[in-house]
Amino acid sequence: MSSFNIRALNKDDWSTYRELRLLSLQDSPDSFGSSYEKEFSFSRDEWVSRLDLDNMAKPALPLVAELNGVAVGLAWGLLHNPQDKTAHIYQMWVSPNVRGQGVGGLLLKNIIAWSNELNLDYVSLAVTTINKNAVKLYEAYGFEPYGALEALREGSALSVQPMKLKLCAIAA
Ligand SMILES: CC(C)(COP(=O)(O)OP(=O)(O)OC[C@H]1O[C@@H](n2cnc3c(N)ncnc32)[C@H](O)[C@@H]1OP(=O)(O)O)[C@@H](O)C(=O)NCCC(=O)NCCS
């Protein structure tokens, strides 16, 4: 069985991050609000600053999944507003050649653990309604739909469903 390694990305990883993110936008354009055309035009400095966690106003967890040193998956946890006690998941993507082997689940588990460490109450995300594999994965981890459907992006006929996971309080 393949052994995947999950680790946080840092500024030095900007080109790996860029490559993965652009691959994901090319591979799965209907899964993300952003687009390949938009992010392809980002400068080196923009990619570096996305990973410059020390200078970011919000707590963030950019994760990469690796197989034998090769990057095969990506996901971000982000805390927009400490007051709403909710971490948000973005940019979740696993390379097609390793899907169905638990990488998506590993990325989710790491973001859930991080959210628990931050003492948050919820983890939330938005998933395109036609993306049955992703919906199935999130449901398996206890995410439930909440709120109204939203457009994937301006002008898109696709809708995303917000989903939320209630974190369990861990007894001290
Ligand atoms: C959604 C995605 C991240 C899941 O990653 P993954 O590594 O394949 O997920 P896992 O292997 O952990 O799958 C866990 C469960 O999800 C379902 N699943 C996910 N992807 C699947 C696939 N390609 N084929 C079949 N089942 C799949 C299965 O129910 C699986 O449960 P099982 O192992 O009990 O059968 C991946 O399919 C992907 O990158 N899709 C394109 C981008 C995307 O949709 N991102 C989500 C944006 S919200």
The ligand as an SDF file (V2000), in Angstrom:
LIG
                    3D

 48 50  0  0  0  0  0  0  0  0999 V2000
  -12.5950   14.9550   -3.8730 C   0  0  0  0  0  0  0  0  0  0  0  0
  -11.1530   14.4700   -3.7990 C   0  0  0  0  0  0  0  0  0  0  0  0
  -10.3010   15.5590   -3.1440 C   0  0  0  0  0  0  0  0  0  0  0  0
  -11.1260   13.2010   -2.9410 C   0  0  0  0  0  0  0  0  0  0  0  0
   -9.7680   12.7950   -2.8060 O   0  0  0  0  0  0  0  0  0  0  0  0
   -9.3870   11.2530   -2.6480 P   0  0  0  0  0  0  0  0  0  0  0  0
   -7.9690   11.1860   -2.2440 O   0  0  0  0  0  0  0  0  0  0  0  0
   -9.7790   10.5030   -3.8540 O   0  0  0  0  0  0  0  0  0  0  0  0
  -10.3390   10.8620   -1.4420 O   0  0  0  0  0  0  0  0  0  0  0  0
  -10.2480    9.5340   -0.5580 P   0  0  0  0  0  0  0  0  0  0  0  0
   -9.4240    8.4960   -1.2320 O   0  0  0  0  0  0  0  0  0  0  0  0
   -9.8810    9.9350    0.8140 O   0  0  0  0  0  0  0  0  0  0  0  0
  -11.7590    9.0830   -0.6610 O   0  0  0  0  0  0  0  0  0  0  0  0
  -12.5880    8.9440    0.4240 C   0  0  0  0  0  0  0  0  0  0  0  0
  -13.9840    8.6340   -0.0520 C   0  0  0  0  0  0  0  0  0  0  0  0
  -14.4560    9.5540   -1.0140 O   0  0  0  0  0  0  0  0  0  0  0  0
  -15.0660    8.8620   -2.0990 C   0  0  0  0  0  0  0  0  0  0  0  0
  -14.2360    9.1200   -3.2600 N   0  0  0  0  0  0  0  0  0  0  0  0
  -13.4490   10.1760   -3.4120 C   0  0  0  0  0  0  0  0  0  0  0  0
  -12.8820   10.1980   -4.6150 N   0  0  0  0  0  0  0  0  0  0  0  0
  -13.2880    9.1100   -5.2640 C   0  0  0  0  0  0  0  0  0  0  0  0
  -13.0330    8.5900   -6.5640 C   0  0  0  0  0  0  0  0  0  0  0  0
  -12.2340    9.2390   -7.4410 N   0  0  0  0  0  0  0  0  0  0  0  0
  -13.6400    7.4560   -6.9070 N   0  0  0  0  0  0  0  0  0  0  0  0
  -14.4580    6.8450   -6.0340 C   0  0  0  0  0  0  0  0  0  0  0  0
  -14.7140    7.3060   -4.8100 N   0  0  0  0  0  0  0  0  0  0  0  0
  -14.1550    8.4180   -4.4080 C   0  0  0  0  0  0  0  0  0  0  0  0
  -15.1510    7.4580   -1.6900 C   0  0  0  0  0  0  0  0  0  0  0  0
  -16.4100    7.3360   -1.0710 O   0  0  0  0  0  0  0  0  0  0  0  0
  -14.0860    7.2920   -0.6760 C   0  0  0  0  0  0  0  0  0  0  0  0
  -14.5030    6.4520    0.3260 O   0  0  0  0  0  0  0  0  0  0  0  0
  -14.0170    4.9210    0.3520 P   0  0  0  0  0  0  0  0  0  0  0  0
  -12.5280    4.9700    0.4370 O   0  0  0  0  0  0  0  0  0  0  0  0
  -14.6900    4.4030    1.5720 O   0  0  0  0  0  0  0  0  0  0  0  0
  -14.5150    4.3400   -0.9360 O   0  0  0  0  0  0  0  0  0  0  0  0
  -10.6250   14.1020   -5.2240 C   0  0  0  0  0  0  0  0  0  0  0  0
  -11.5350   13.2430   -5.8500 O   0  0  0  0  0  0  0  0  0  0  0  0
  -10.3770   15.3200   -6.0980 C   0  0  0  0  0  0  0  0  0  0  0  0
   -9.3180   15.9250   -6.0510 O   0  0  0  0  0  0  0  0  0  0  0  0
  -11.3670   15.6830   -6.9280 N   0  0  0  0  0  0  0  0  0  0  0  0
  -11.2030   16.8270   -7.8510 C   0  0  0  0  0  0  0  0  0  0  0  0
  -11.1110   18.1560   -7.1130 C   0  0  0  0  0  0  0  0  0  0  0  0
  -12.2540   18.3370   -6.1550 C   0  0  0  0  0  0  0  0  0  0  0  0
  -13.3720   17.9950   -6.4660 O   0  0  0  0  0  0  0  0  0  0  0  0
  -11.9730   18.9320   -4.9840 N   0  0  0  0  0  0  0  0  0  0  0  0
  -12.9740   19.1730   -3.9750 C   0  0  0  0  0  0  0  0  0  0  0  0
  -13.3670   20.6010   -3.9640 C   0  0  0  0  0  0  0  0  0  0  0  0
  -14.6370   20.9100   -2.7330 S   0  0  0  0  0  0  0  0  0  0  0  0
  1  2  1  0
  2  3  1  0
  2  4  1  0
  2 36  1  0
  4  5  1  0
  5  6  1  0
  6  7  2  0
  6  8  1  0
  6  9  1  0
  9 10  1  0
 10 11  2  0
 10 12  1  0
 10 13  1  0
 13 14  1  0
 14 15  1  0
 15 16  1  0
 15 30  1  0
 16 17  1  0
 17 18  1  0
 17 28  1  0
 18 19  1  0
 18 27  1  0
 19 20  2  0
 20 21  1  0
 21 22  1  0
 21 27  2  0
 22 23  1  0
 22 24  2  0
 24 25  1  0
 25 26  2  0
 26 27  1  0
 28 29  1  0
 28 30  1  0
 30 31  1  0
 31 32  1  0
 32 33  2  0
 32 34  1  0
 32 35  1  0
 36 37  1  0
 36 38  1  0
 38 39  2  0
 38 40  1  0
 40 41  1  0
 41 42  1  0
 42 43  1  0
 43 44  2  0
 43 45  1  0
 45 46  1  0
 46 47  1  0
 47 48  1  0
M  END
$$$$
